[in-house]
């Protein structure tokens, strides 16, 4: 079980939500191993929508 985490470097925000859930839900490490994050993330989709809107305006 993960009891805390430290993230450093570019794009660490991508890991923040998953790590927070793992800690607060007390997810065992063997259950985290097969979990594959979805791509693109919602944040990236939102960014692409904003970029599309800005280019259209």
C-alpha positions as CSV (number, residue, x, y, z in Angstrom):
1,X,0.0,0.0,0.0
2,X,1.2,3.5,-0.8
3,X,1.1,5.9,2.1
4,X,2.4,9.0,0.4
5,X,4.1,10.2,-2.8
6,X,6.3,12.9,-4.2
7,X,6.3,13.9,-7.8
8,X,8.9,16.0,-9.5
9,X,9.4,16.9,-13.1
10,X,7.5,17.8,-16.2
11,X,4.0,16.4,-16.7
12,X,3.7,15.1,-13.1
13,X,0.1,16.4,-13.1
14,X,-0.7,13.4,-15.2
15,X,0.1,11.1,-12.2
16,X,-1.4,13.3,-9.5
17,X,-5.0,12.1,-9.6
18,X,-4.1,8.4,-9.9
19,X,-1.6,8.6,-7.0
20,X,-4.1,10.5,-4.8
21,X,-6.7,7.8,-5.4
22,X,-4.2,5.0,-4.7
23,X,-3.3,6.6,-1.3
24,X,-6.8,7.6,-0.2
25,X,-8.3,4.2,-1.2
26,X,-5.4,2.3,0.2
27,X,-5.0,0.3,-3.0
28,X,-2.4,-2.5,-2.7
29,X,0.6,-2.3,-5.1
30,X,-0.3,-5.6,-6.8
31,X,-3.6,-4.1,-7.8
32,X,-1.9,-1.0,-9.3
33,X,0.5,-2.9,-11.6
34,X,-2.1,-3.9,-14.3
35,X,-3.8,-0.5,-14.3
36,X,-3.1,1.3,-17.5
37,X,-4.0,5.0,-17.7
38,X,-6.2,6.2,-20.5
39,X,-4.8,8.5,-23.1
40,X,-5.4,11.3,-23.9
41,X,-6.3,12.6,-20.4
42,X,-9.3,14.8,-19.9
43,X,-7.0,17.7,-19.3
44,X,-5.5,17.3,-22.8
45,X,-8.9,17.0,-24.4
46,X,-9.9,20.2,-22.7
47,X,-6.7,21.9,-23.9
48,X,-7.4,20.8,-27.5
49,X,-11.0,22.1,-27.4
50,X,-9.7,25.5,-26.2
51,X,-7.0,25.6,-28.9
52,X,-9.6,24.7,-31.5
53,X,-11.9,27.5,-30.2
54,X,-9.1,30.1,-30.2
55,X,-8.1,29.3,-33.8
56,X,-11.7,29.5,-35.0
57,X,-12.3,32.9,-33.3
